[in-house]
Amino acid sequence: MNEQEIDLWKRLQQVADEKHDGHLTIMKFTTNWRIAFFTPVEREQVEEMAVGGSFAEAALKALSD
């Protein structure tokens, strides 16, 4: 992980703790990353997650929602 990714990881944890009862889900697929402040239990919920071609891109989208 580079410094930007470490900072994003810390920010995601902070938001999860402060606003979402600690819930944070990070998923990596072959072609993208998905991040959300909930635990998806159905496939449709995975589609609702912030998505990006990299961890940083997905994290920034999740943090901006």
C-alpha positions in Angstrom: 0.0 0.0 0.0 1.2 3.5 -0.7 0.7 6.5 1.5 -2.5 7.6 -0.2 -4.1 4.2 0.2 -3.1 4.0 3.9 -4.7 7.4 4.5 -7.8 6.3 2.7 -7.9 3.1 4.8 -7.7 5.1 8.0 -10.5 7.5 6.8 -12.7 4.6 5.8 -12.3 3.1 9.3 -13.0 6.4 11.0 -16.2 7.0 9.0 -17.3 3.4 9.6 -16.8 3.8 13.3 -18.3 7.2 13.6 -21.3 6.9 11.3 -22.0 3.3 10.5 -21.6 1.3 13.8 -18.2 0.1 12.5 -19.6 -1.5 9.3 -17.1 -1.5 6.4 -17.0 -3.9 3.5 -14.2 -3.9 0.9 -14.3 -6.4 -2.0 -11.8 -6.9 -4.8 -12.8 -8.5 -8.0 -10.8 -9.3 -11.1 -11.7 -5.9 -12.8 -12.7 -3.6 -9.9 -13.0 -2.8 -6.2 -16.2 -2.2 -4.3 -16.6 -0.5 -0.9 -19.6 0.1 1.3 -20.5 1.0 4.9 -22.8 -2.0 5.1 -22.6 -5.8 4.7 -24.2 -6.9 1.5 -26.4 -10.0 1.9 -27.8 -10.1 -1.7 -26.2 -9.7 -5.0 -28.2 -6.5 -5.7 -26.6 -4.9 -2.7 -23.1 -5.4 -4.2 -24.2 -3.3 -7.2 -25.1 -0.5 -4.7 -21.5 -0.4 -3.4 -19.0 2.3 -4.5 -17.0 1.0 -7.4 -13.6 1.8 -8.8 -10.9 0.4 -10.9 -8.5 0.7 -8.0 -8.9 0.7 -4.2 -8.2 4.4 -4.1 -10.9 5.2 -6.7 -13.5 3.1 -4.9 -12.6 4.5 -1.5 -12.8 8.1 -2.7 -16.3 7.4 -4.1 -17.4 5.7 -0.8 -16.2 8.6 1.2 -17.9 11.2 -1.0 -21.4 9.5 -0.7 
